[in-house]
């Protein structure tokens, strides 16, 4: 049975589903952006953790309550109480790991998100180095930064360059960062000055899908009954990732694993989650374009179900909506109201 949803945002951020016949977003129902922002004190957002948690959900994060709660507490402890930490968020592709921190970075310029899969050593060619990301922040923000290292699981896989073990060398440099030590960086470019960063107040957040780890963990024998041994298919939602799993199934150094304060295992999104995410995305698309968009709920349900079955993630689902909208605009570029199917 196809869910019949229509989503309108009302005052207070409540969601209603009043019409079974179609999914329609109307421009007049939108709140201004600043109505959903955090209150500020001296130019900085001021919040208790519960308010920040609610703010993240208002920006479109569906479910993932444990992860959102933990991210809120990390920010509160970091910015308000001055307690830096190292944290790991694990979860399947498209579950919202990066999006949670992208939302937080819109409020806090101290949060720096970057792809760590091709992180290289200091002194090597390339710009994706720890020093580059500190230089990208202002001197004041770099002293209390939260560095969000996306695709961290790729950094724990074998990687060689000639006779050099890149994986081990990069982890050697990360160890100083995770220890909240003082880091010294030489000039990268002729006009650069040497850089010194005191990391006593710097936090680190590691993000990764760890698909290979889950596959390796599934192949591990599980003892069943009297002398019965078999393998068990594992996936997010049925098994969480622990520090022992990292040590057993990745190339993480024990010193690095021992400095991770918290591991958060995120769950895959259900079809109902994707439906709500798509409706939020349609709302944003309506606001950006000024058009009214009406989509048959069966189409949204089909996109949501395929995203679940193939583990394609929210970004893939957004691309499908964008493709529908682009095709409608191509056929009738001067309309203000679009219906799909036409």
Secondary structure, 3 states (H helix, E strand, C coil): CCCCCCCEECHHHCEECCCCCCEEECHHHCCCHHHHCCCEECCEECCCHHHHHHHHHHCCCCCCHHHHHHHHHHHHHHHHCCCCCEEEEECCCCCCHHHHHHHHHHHCCCEEEEECCCCCCCCCCCCCCHHHHHHCCCHHHHCCCEEEEECHHHHHCCCEECCEEHHHHHHHHHHHHHCCCEEEECCCCCCCCCEEEEHHHCEEEEEECCHHHHHHHHHCEEEECCCEEEECCCCCCCCCCCHHHHHHHCCCCHHHHCCCCEEEECCCCCHHHHHHHHHHHHHHHHHHHCCEEEECHHHHHHHHHHHHHHCCHHHHHHHHHHHHHHHHHHHCCCCCEEEECC
